[in-house]
């Protein structure tokens, strides 16, 4: 990031020109707080090939026995496999079991 120096000012004005996400990232590191708490990022815990827990998701987009698509704050999470089953879900956490083949994060530009 390039800082701008203005005539008449002795200090640099970097902080004012940071984007919102960059500012949040700096606050997270300065406050020593977990990113999932401050940024609302999804937390995905994978246990072997048979269990996935997703925290901080926004909603279920698609659910079949071979595909589960979940909406998170910063994009989608796509799980493929066999005999996939949502064991439970709450407002902010879910557990998916089955034979998990892949976990993808499509960028929304025609991949899905």
C-alpha positions in Angstrom: 0.0 0.0 0.0 1.4 3.4 -1.0 0.9 6.3 1.5 0.3 9.8 0.4 2.0 12.8 1.9 0.3 16.1 1.8 2.0 19.5 1.7 1.9 21.1 5.1 1.5 17.8 6.9 4.4 16.1 8.6 2.7 12.8 9.0 1.5 10.3 6.5 -2.2 9.7 6.1 -2.2 6.0 5.4 -5.0 4.9 7.8 -7.6 7.3 6.2 -7.2 5.7 2.7 -7.3 2.0 3.8 -10.2 0.0 2.5 -12.7 -1.3 5.1 -11.4 -4.9 4.9 -7.7 -3.9 5.3 -8.7 -1.8 8.4 -10.6 -4.8 9.9 -7.6 -7.0 9.3 -5.4 -4.6 11.1 -7.8 -4.3 14.0 -8.0 -8.1 14.3 -4.3 -8.4 14.5 -3.9 -5.5 16.9 -6.7 -6.7 19.2 -5.5 -10.3 19.1 -9.0 -11.4 18.4 -10.0 -14.4 16.2 -10.9 -13.5 12.6 -14.1 -15.5 12.7 -15.4 -13.3 15.5 -14.4 -9.9 14.0 -14.9 -10.6 10.3 -17.7 -13.2 10.5 -15.6 -15.6 8.5 -16.8 -19.2 8.1 -15.0 -21.8 10.2 -14.8 -25.2 8.6 -13.6 -28.2 10.7 -12.9 -31.4 8.8 -12.7 -34.7 10.6 -11.2 -37.3 8.3 -13.3 -38.0 5.2 -16.6 -38.4 6.9 -17.5 -35.3 8.9 -17.5 -31.6 8.3 -18.6 -28.9 10.8 -19.3 -25.4 9.4 -19.7 -22.4 11.7 -20.8 -18.9 10.8 -22.8 -19.8 7.7 -25.7 -17.8 6.4 -27.9 -20.4 4.8 -28.3 -23.7 3.0 -28.6 -23.2 -0.8 -28.8 -26.8 -2.0 -28.9 -30.1 -0.3 -28.8 -33.6 -1.9 -27.1 -36.9 -1.0 -24.2 -36.0 -3.3 -24.0 -32.1 -3.0 -24.4 -29.6 -0.2 -24.0 -25.9 -1.0 -23.9 -23.4 1.9 -23.8 -19.6 1.8 -21.2 -17.9 3.9 -20.5 -14.2 4.4 -17.7 -14.1 1.8 -19.0 -16.7 -0.7 -20.3 -20.2 -1.1 -18.9 -23.5 0.3 -19.6 -26.6 -1.8 -19.2 -30.1 -0.5 -19.5 -33.1 -2.8 -19.5 -36.8 -1.9 -21.8 -39.8 -1.3 -24.5 -40.3 1.2 -24.1 -36.7 2.5 -26.5 -35.9 5.3 -26.9 -32.8 7.5 -26.9 -34.3 11.0 -27.9 -31.1 12.6 -28.0 -27.3 12.1 -28.5 -24.3 14.2 -28.5 -20.6 13.3 -24.7 -20.5 13.1 -23.4 -24.1 13.0 -24.0 -27.3 11.1 -22.6 -30.9 10.9 -22.5 -32.8 7.6 -21.6 -36.5 7.5 -21.0 -39.0 4.7 -18.2 -39.9 2.3 -16.7 -36.4 1.5 -14.9 -36.1 -1.8 -14.2 -32.4 -2.0 -14.8 -29.0 -0.5 -14.8 -26.1 -2.9 -15.1 -22.4 -2.7 -16.6 -21.3 -6.1 -16.0 -17.7 -6.9 -19.5 -17.2 -8.5 -18.4 -16.6 -12.0 -20.2 -19.4 -13.8 -18.4 -22.3 -12.2 -21.5 -23.7 -10.5 
